[in-house]
Amino acid sequence: MAVKPENEIYKLFEIEGRQLLIERFWNDEDDVDEIKMTTSIDGLTVSTQIGYDSEKERDEQFAKLDAEFAKAIYKKLNFLNR
């Protein structure tokens, strides 16, 4: 049985032989709904978060994330490997 989009908590993309994990995330420390993006570059884990004012706003943006967005984010996170 496939997971319904509203129940999806992460998306995993493969780009240039590497993986990019994008998660719906709740930051307990700052009380913020976030989208968290993580990849590994030559043994170094690189992660960034985008915070939202509400869970609804975060979830709407998360639903829009696709392979094209993942490629763009991967290139930005991969700045150390140039």
BAFI-3210 file (N, C-alpha, C; in Angstrom, 3 decimals, decimal comma, padded with zeros to 6 digits):
// residues 82
n [1|2|3|4|5|6|7|8|9|10|11|12|13|14|15|16|17|18|19|20|21|22|23|24|25|26|27|28|29|30|31|32|33|34|35|36|37|38|39|40|41|42|43|44|45|46|47|48|49|50|51|52|53|54|55|56|57|58|59|60|61|62|63|64|65|66|67|68|69|70|71|72|73|74|75|76|77|78|79|80|81|82]
n.u [000,837|000,613|001,988|000,007|000,170|-000,263|000,531|003,170|006,416|008,997|011,178|013,210|015,879|017,960|020,867|023,329|024,571|024,484|022,665|019,862|018,120|014,974|013,007|009,901|009,777|009,918|011,153|012,049|013,578|013,455|010,757|009,546|008,087|009,607|011,340|013,716|016,841|019,225|022,436|025,302|028,682|031,592|032,065|031,341|028,561|026,034|023,623|020,569|017,975|014,634|012,494|009,027|006,000|003,759|002,407|000,745|001,546|004,200|003,691|002,292|004,304|006,155|004,780|005,045|007,641|009,943|011,827|013,285|013,534|015,003|017,443|018,382|018,711|020,595|022,833|023,373|023,961|026,195|028,372|030,860|032,271|033,609]
n.v [-001,165|002,165|005,192|007,893|011,246|013,251|011,948|011,520|011,751|012,137|012,636|011,027|011,504|010,631|011,950|012,552|010,165|010,341|010,729|012,734|013,711|014,845|016,199|016,480|018,303|018,821|021,223|020,927|022,419|025,108|025,417|025,281|024,655|022,873|022,309|019,995|019,435|017,096|015,849|013,864|014,557|013,473|012,139|014,110|015,344|017,390|019,746|021,583|023,789|024,983|027,225|027,561|029,473|028,045|024,711|023,966|025,654|024,752|022,072|022,424|023,513|021,423|019,446|020,338|019,843|018,450|016,385|018,213|020,463|019,213|018,690|021,311|022,175|020,285|021,044|023,517|022,739|021,271|022,890|022,763|020,824|021,545]
n.w [000,000|-000,885|000,496|001,476|000,222|002,232|004,479|004,205|005,427|004,712|001,879|-000,423|-002,535|-005,307|-006,509|-008,801|-008,001|-005,263|-002,161|-001,223|001,490|002,367|004,847|006,634|009,519|013,054|015,091|018,220|020,007|019,146|018,768|016,137|012,960|010,392|007,260|006,608|005,112|004,077|003,214|002,253|001,809|000,689|003,199|004,978|006,640|005,517|006,339|006,226|007,307|006,797|008,221|009,167|009,679|010,390|010,771|008,703|006,561|006,226|005,482|003,076|001,450|001,538|000,140|-002,452|-003,180|-005,442|-007,795|-009,347|-007,657|-005,646|-006,971|-007,351|-004,676|-003,813|-005,327|-004,151|-001,509|-001,984|-002,288|-001,087|-002,358|-004,679]
ca.u [000,000|001,402|001,759|-000,692|001,052|-000,409|001,183|004,582|007,228|010,291|011,378|014,605|016,235|019,333|021,382|024,749|025,038|024,397|021,292|019,413|016,949|014,192|012,069|009,030|010,516|009,518|012,315|011,621|014,363|012,987|009,301|009,332|007,872|010,692|011,728|015,143|017,480|020,500|023,180|026,664|029,664|032,913|032,107|030,829|027,113|025,625|022,192|020,014|016,561|013,820|011,428|007,735|005,156|002,727|002,502|000,028|002,421|005,296|003,185|001,984|005,576|006,730|004,048|005,494|009,028|010,075|013,212|013,936|013,895|016,062|018,701|018,826|019,183|021,822|023,931|023,703|024,593|027,424|029,345|032,177|032,888|033,937]
ca.v [000,000|003,399|006,223|009,069|012,427|013,979|011,160|011,391|012,575|012,406|012,318|010,678|011,653|010,299|012,957|012,341|009,030|010,625|010,860|013,944|013,424|016,030|015,755|017,365|018,242|019,716|021,596|021,073|023,451|026,443|025,378|025,723|023,659|023,050|021,324|019,752|018,802|016,537|015,009|013,561|014,920|012,969|011,835|015,237|015,488|018,787|019,839|022,925|023,793|026,152|027,312|028,092|030,007|027,087|023,354|023,958|026,270|023,818|020,905|022,845|023,641|020,080|018,728|020,848|019,463|017,412|016,075|019,438|021,222|018,460|018,927|022,679|022,201|019,493|021,863|024,534|022,079|020,640|023,941|022,419|019,778|022,117]
ca.w [000,000|-000,995|001,512|000,958|000,339|003,499|005,531|003,856|006,326|004,093|000,468|-000,645|-003,941|-005,670|-007,429|-009,082|-007,220|-003,824|-001,698|-000,538|002,308|002,714|005,880|007,413|010,779|014,138|015,885|019,616|020,682|018,761|018,551|014,752|011,909|009,429|006,264|006,831|003,960|004,507|002,280|002,682|000,793|001,074|004,619|005,752|006,542|005,368|006,581|006,358|007,638|006,474|009,216|008,720|010,748|010,786|010,245|007,422|005,556|005,987|004,765|001,703|000,737|001,438|-000,911|-003,757|-003,445|-006,462|-008,172|-009,836|-006,462|-004,967|-007,693|-007,058|-003,290|-003,747|-005,856|-003,152|-000,364|-002,454|-002,595|-000,544|-003,166|-005,998]
c.u [000,892|001,033|001,065|000,201|000,940|000,235|002,680|005,412|008,618|010,239|012,867|014,879|017,671|019,767|022,875|025,336|025,019|022,935|021,070|018,121|016,278|013,086|011,138|009,531|009,909|010,741|011,846|012,308|013,820|011,479|008,923|009,077|008,900|010,651|013,238|015,700|018,884|021,119|024,569|027,610|031,033|033,053|031,612|029,322|026,771|024,112|021,784|018,528|015,913|012,663|010,183|006,925|004,119|002,989|001,851|000,903|003,585|004,837|002,827|003,261|006,233|006,081|004,523|006,904|009,091|011,553|013,962|014,396|015,068|017,412|019,257|019,386|020,496|023,012|024,340|024,411|025,959|028,520|030,748|032,962|033,264|035,403]
c.v [001,241|004,376|007,406|010,291|013,159|013,235|010,991|012,309|012,845|012,061|012,079|010,716|011,197|011,262|012,726|011,229|009,233|010,820|012,203|013,585|014,743|015,567|016,869|017,207|019,211|019,958|021,885|022,243|024,853|026,526|025,862|024,510|023,916|021,996|021,220|018,983|018,371|015,702|014,760|013,841|014,494|012,776|012,943|015,321|016,969|018,837|021,300|022,803|025,087|026,147|027,975|028,543|029,010|025,723|023,280|024,518|025,341|022,638|021,232|022,946|022,275|019,301|019,131|020,379|018,298|017,230|017,315|020,308|020,545|018,680|020,309|022,779|021,436|020,316|022,931|023,915|021,510|021,668|023,605|021,477|020,289|022,360]
c.w [000,000|000,120|000,854|001,162|001,671|004,670|005,296|004,754|005,769|002,614|000,292|-002,142|-004,142|-006,764|-007,574|-008,211|-005,714|-003,446|-001,022|000,175|002,660|003,658|006,332|008,837|011,783|014,993|017,308|020,309|020,402|018,568|017,159|013,858|010,820|008,335|006,398|005,639|004,349|003,391|002,861|001,520|001,302|002,581|005,525|005,557|006,545|005,501|006,675|006,638|007,158|007,462|008,653|009,923|011,241|010,161|008,864|006,305|005,209|005,138|003,320|000,880|000,536|000,295|-002,305|-004,134|-004,418|-006,811|-008,657|-008,663|-005,749|-005,642|-007,383|-005,638|-003,156|-004,237|-004,856|-001,942|-000,717|-002,770|-002,098|-001,444|-004,556|-006,123]
res [m|a|v|k|p|e|n|e|i|y|k|l|f|e|i|e|g|r|q|l|l|i|e|r|f|w|n|d|e|d|d|v|d|e|i|k|m|t|t|s|i|d|g|l|t|v|s|t|q|i|g|y|d|s|e|k|e|r|d|e|q|f|a|k|l|d|a|e|f|a|k|a|i|y|k|k|l|n|f|l|n|r]
***
